[in-house]
Amino acid sequence: MNQVDECLDKLIAAVLASEEYRQYQKIREKIKREPEKEKAINNFRRRNFLLQRSKDNIDLFEEIDKLEQEFFKFRQEPLVEEYLSAELAVCRLIQKINRQLMEQLDFDTEFFNQ
């Protein structure tokens, strides 16, 4: 195993041991015990993802606002909000790792910004 693989294994272990990931897994298990809630969360996440990735000529802020209004009451449920917050924390951790890695490498990323 080379040094990069060894360090990657350590990074994965660190993420798995992080408070963000452990909290996410704890809340995820609670959600899995409520299939209807899990289905609704996944519907919200899927629609949000598709909006964020849409190539259509839409007003993204307006569409996100509509989605937020549609799911407002649902998102007020403590377990739902706790799950989405925990998921967001893990996503931000992964984004931070990716951002710092890309900032330190001399790697042509100009095409990503187009």
Phi, psi and chi 1 to 4 in degrees:
 res  aa     phi    psi   chi1   chi2   chi3   chi4
   1 MET       -  134.2 -175.2  178.1  -71.7      -
   2 ASN   -87.3  173.6   66.9   36.1      -      -
   3 GLN   -61.7  -38.9 -175.8 -179.5    6.0      -
   4 VAL   -63.5  -44.2  171.6      -      -      -
   5 ASP   -62.4  -41.4  -71.0  -25.6      -      -
   6 GLU   -63.1  -44.3  -70.5  173.6   19.2      -
   7 CYS   -68.2  -37.1  -69.8      -      -      -
   8 LEU   -62.5  -43.0 -179.5   57.7      -      -
   9 ASP   -59.7  -39.6  -72.4  -15.0      -      -
  10 LYS   -68.5  -38.8  -71.5  178.2 -177.4  177.8
  11 LEU   -64.0  -44.5  175.7   59.4      -      -
  12 ILE   -60.9  -44.3  -68.6  168.0      -      -
  13 ALA   -61.3  -39.3      -      -      -      -
  14 ALA   -66.1  -40.8      -      -      -      -
  15 VAL   -65.3  -45.0  169.6      -      -      -
  16 LEU   -60.9  -31.4  -68.8  172.5      -      -
  17 ALA   -89.5   -6.6      -      -      -      -
  18 SER   -67.7  152.6   71.1      -      -      -
  19 GLU   -60.7  -39.1  179.4   60.6   30.0      -
  20 GLU   -60.1  -48.0  -66.3   91.0  -17.6      -
  21 TYR   -70.0  -40.4 -172.1   76.4      -      -
  22 ARG   -64.0  -40.7  -73.5 -174.9  -66.4  126.9
  23 GLN   -64.5  -42.6 -178.5   66.2   16.5      -
  24 TYR   -59.0  -47.0  168.4   70.9      -      -
  25 GLN   -63.1  -39.0  -71.7  -60.5  -36.8      -
  26 LYS   -61.4  -47.8 -179.5  178.4  158.8 -174.1
  27 ILE   -70.6  -36.2  -57.5  -55.4      -      -
  28 ARG   -59.4  -41.2 -174.7  173.0  172.2 -137.4
  29 GLU   -62.7  -39.1  -74.9  -55.8  -46.8      -
  30 LYS   -64.3  -41.9  -70.3 -179.7 -177.4  177.6
  31 ILE   -65.0  -39.6  -70.7  -66.0      -      -
  32 LYS   -61.7  -21.9  -73.2 -170.9  171.0  -71.0
  33 ARG   -81.2   -4.7  -73.1  179.4 -112.4  163.0
  34 GLU  -127.1   81.1  -61.4 -172.8   40.4      -
  35 PRO   -55.0  -37.4  -21.9   29.9      -      -
  36 GLU   -67.2  -39.9  -71.4  -57.4  -46.9      -
  37 LYS   -66.7  -42.3 -160.4  169.3  -79.2 -173.5
  38 GLU   -61.1  -42.7 -178.7 -178.9   29.9      -
  39 LYS   -62.4  -43.0 -176.2  178.0  177.6 -179.0
  40 ALA   -66.3  -41.1      -      -      -      -
  41 ILE   -61.4  -46.2  -72.7  171.3      -      -
  42 ASN   -63.8  -35.2  -73.1  -24.0      -      -
  43 ASN   -63.1  -46.5 -179.0   37.1      -      -
  44 PHE   -60.4  -47.6  171.1   77.0      -      -
  45 ARG   -62.3  -43.8  -68.0  167.1   63.5 -127.4
  46 ARG   -61.6  -47.8 -177.1  179.5  -47.3  101.2
  47 ARG   -64.7  -40.2  -70.5  179.0   54.2 -163.7
  48 ASN   -62.7  -45.3 -173.4   37.0      -      -
  49 PHE   -59.6  -47.3  175.8   80.2      -      -
  50 LEU   -63.5  -37.8  -68.4  173.2      -      -
  51 LEU   -63.2  -45.3  -82.0  175.4      -      -
  52 GLN   -62.5  -31.7  -60.0  -81.0  -17.7      -
  53 ARG   -98.5    3.1  -62.1  -72.2 -179.3 -149.6
  54 SER   -61.7  135.6  177.2      -      -      -
  55 LYS   -96.5   -7.1  -59.2  -75.4 -173.6 -157.7
  56 ASP   -68.0  157.9  -63.2  -22.9      -      -
  57 ASN   -83.1   85.4 -169.5   12.5      -      -
  58 ILE  -123.3  159.8   62.4  169.7      -      -
  59 ASP   -86.3   99.3 -177.7  -20.1      -      -
  60 LEU   -58.1  -43.5 -177.2   59.2      -      -
  61 PHE   -62.8  -40.1  -68.4  110.7      -      -
  62 GLU   -66.0  -43.6 -178.2  178.8  -35.5      -
  63 GLU   -67.7  -39.8  -66.2  -58.4  -42.0      -
  64 ILE   -64.9  -40.2  -64.8  -75.6      -      -
  65 ASP   -61.5  -42.5 -169.8   47.5      -      -
  66 LYS   -61.0  -44.0  -74.5  179.9 -171.4  175.3
  67 LEU   -62.8  -45.1 -177.4   65.5      -      -
  68 GLU   -60.3  -41.4  -69.1  -72.2  -25.0      -
  69 GLN   -66.0  -41.4  -72.0  176.1   21.6      -
  70 GLU   -61.2  -37.5 -179.2 -178.4  -20.3      -
  71 PHE  -102.4    9.6  -77.8   87.1      -      -
  72 PHE   -54.3  -53.5  179.1   78.3      -      -
  73 LYS   -62.6  -42.1 -168.3  169.6 -173.2  161.1
  74 PHE   -60.8  -41.7  177.7   68.5      -      -
  75 ARG   -71.8  -12.7  -66.3 -150.0   46.2 -160.5
  76 GLN   -77.4  -14.8  -63.4  -57.6  -54.6      -
  77 GLU   -66.5  126.2  -66.1 -178.1   37.5      -
  78 PRO   -54.4  -43.6  -26.1   34.3      -      -
  79 LEU   -65.9  -38.1 -171.7   58.1      -      -
  80 VAL   -65.5  -49.1  170.8      -      -      -
  81 GLU   -64.6  -37.6 -171.2   56.9   30.1      -
  82 GLU   -63.7  -42.5 -166.7  175.1    2.6      -
  83 TYR   -63.5  -49.6  173.7   82.8      -      -
  84 LEU   -63.7  -35.9  -67.3  172.2      -      -
  85 SER   -67.8  -41.3  -67.3      -      -      -
  86 ALA   -66.0  -41.2      -      -      -      -
  87 GLU   -62.7  -43.6  179.6 -174.5   55.1      -
  88 LEU   -61.1  -39.8 -179.6   59.5      -      -
  89 ALA   -62.1  -40.6      -      -      -      -
  90 VAL   -68.1  -42.2  171.3      -      -      -
  91 CYS   -61.0  -41.5  -71.0      -      -      -
  92 ARG   -65.7  -36.6  -74.3 -174.9  174.5  154.5
  93 LEU   -62.1  -45.7  176.3   63.2      -      -
  94 ILE   -66.4  -40.0  -66.8  167.7      -      -
  95 GLN   -62.4  -41.0  -72.5  170.7  -19.4      -
  96 LYS   -61.1  -44.8  177.1 -177.4  175.2 -175.5
  97 ILE   -60.3  -48.5  -67.5  166.3      -      -
  98 ASN   -63.0  -45.2 -172.9   49.4      -      -
  99 ARG   -61.4  -47.0 -176.6  174.7   51.2 -105.5
 100 GLN   -66.0  -37.4  -71.6 -177.4  -15.1      -
 101 LEU   -63.5  -48.5 -180.0   62.3      -      -
 102 MET   -67.0  -32.5  -65.6  -54.4  -70.9      -
 103 GLU   -67.9  -30.4  -74.5  173.0   -3.3      -
 104 GLN   -87.9  -19.0  -64.2  -58.5  -46.6      -
 105 LEU   -92.3  143.5  -62.5  175.9      -      -
 106 ASP   -86.5   80.9 -175.7   16.8      -      -
 107 PHE  -129.4  128.8 -168.9   74.9      -      -
 108 ASP   -71.1  106.4 -171.0    6.5      -      -
 109 THR  -113.2   13.1   60.2      -      -      -
 110 GLU   -57.7  -37.3 -164.8   59.6   35.3      -
 111 PHE   -66.4  -21.3   73.0   95.4      -      -
 112 PHE   -67.9  -26.9  -70.4  122.3      -      -
 113 ASN   -89.9    6.8  -61.4  -37.7      -      -
 114 GLN   -92.5      -  -64.1  177.7   -1.7      -
